[in-house]
């Protein structure tokens, strides 16, 4: 994994309120590929499972929403089999 993505994931865990939307979007694209839907401020990513945790992120004036950061972290853990 690239150092930049590692750094962002660490930031998501330690100081989630400071994560910018573009950073969360970069992490999602690294793990889940391009969004299957993008528009109206939302990006929806396809996951290899049905149901939660879903990966649907939203730009909130340049910041990432806290609950969506938590969902993305849960999805990453699920992908890694943790």
C-alpha positions as CSV (number, residue, x, y, z in Angstrom):
1,X,0.0,0.0,0.0
2,X,1.2,3.5,-0.8
3,X,2.6,5.6,2.0
4,X,0.0,8.4,1.2
5,X,-2.9,6.0,1.6
6,X,-1.4,4.5,4.8
7,X,-1.0,8.1,6.2
8,X,-4.7,8.9,5.4
9,X,-6.0,5.7,7.0
10,X,-3.9,6.5,10.1
11,X,-5.4,10.0,10.2
12,X,-8.9,8.5,9.8
13,X,-8.3,6.4,12.9
14,X,-6.6,9.0,15.0
15,X,-8.2,12.3,14.1
16,X,-11.3,11.5,11.9
17,X,-12.7,15.0,12.3
18,X,-9.8,16.5,10.3
19,X,-10.2,14.2,7.3
20,X,-11.0,16.0,4.0
21,X,-13.4,14.6,1.5
22,X,-10.6,14.3,-1.1
23,X,-8.6,12.2,1.2
24,X,-11.5,9.8,2.0
25,X,-12.2,9.6,-1.7
26,X,-8.6,8.6,-2.5
27,X,-8.7,5.9,0.2
28,X,-12.0,4.6,-1.3
29,X,-10.7,4.5,-4.8
30,X,-7.6,2.7,-3.6
31,X,-9.6,-0.1,-1.9
32,X,-12.8,-0.2,-3.9
33,X,-12.0,1.2,-7.4
34,X,-13.9,4.0,-9.1
35,X,-17.3,4.8,-7.7
36,X,-20.2,3.0,-9.4
37,X,-22.3,6.2,-8.9
38,X,-21.0,9.8,-8.6
39,X,-23.1,12.8,-8.5
40,X,-25.2,15.1,-6.3
41,X,-22.3,15.2,-3.8
42,X,-22.3,11.5,-3.2
43,X,-19.9,8.8,-4.3
44,X,-21.1,5.2,-4.0
45,X,-18.5,2.4,-4.2
46,X,-19.1,-1.3,-5.0
47,X,-18.1,-3.8,-2.3
48,X,-17.7,-7.5,-2.8
49,X,-20.5,-8.2,-0.2
50,X,-24.1,-7.4,0.1
51,X,-25.3,-5.0,2.8
52,X,-23.3,-3.2,5.5
53,X,-20.8,-1.8,5.8
54,X,-21.8,0.3,2.7
55,X,-19.3,2.7,1.2
56,X,-21.3,5.8,0.3
57,X,-19.4,9.0,1.0
58,X,-20.5,12.6,0.7
59,X,-18.7,15.9,0.4
60,X,-19.6,18.2,3.3
61,X,-18.1,21.5,2.3
62,X,-14.7,19.9,1.7
63,X,-14.8,17.7,4.8
64,X,-15.7,14.0,5.2
65,X,-18.6,13.0,7.4
66,X,-17.5,11.3,10.6
67,X,-20.0,8.4,10.3
68,X,-18.9,7.7,6.7
69,X,-15.3,7.6,7.8
70,X,-16.2,5.0,10.3
71,X,-18.1,3.0,7.7
72,X,-15.1,3.1,5.3
73,X,-12.8,1.9,8.1
74,X,-15.2,-1.0,8.8
75,X,-15.3,-1.9,5.1
76,X,-11.5,-1.9,4.9
77,X,-11.3,-4.2,7.9
78,X,-13.9,-6.5,6.4
79,X,-11.9,-6.6,3.1
80,X,-8.8,-7.5,5.0
81,X,-10.6,-10.2,6.8
82,X,-10.3,-8.8,10.3
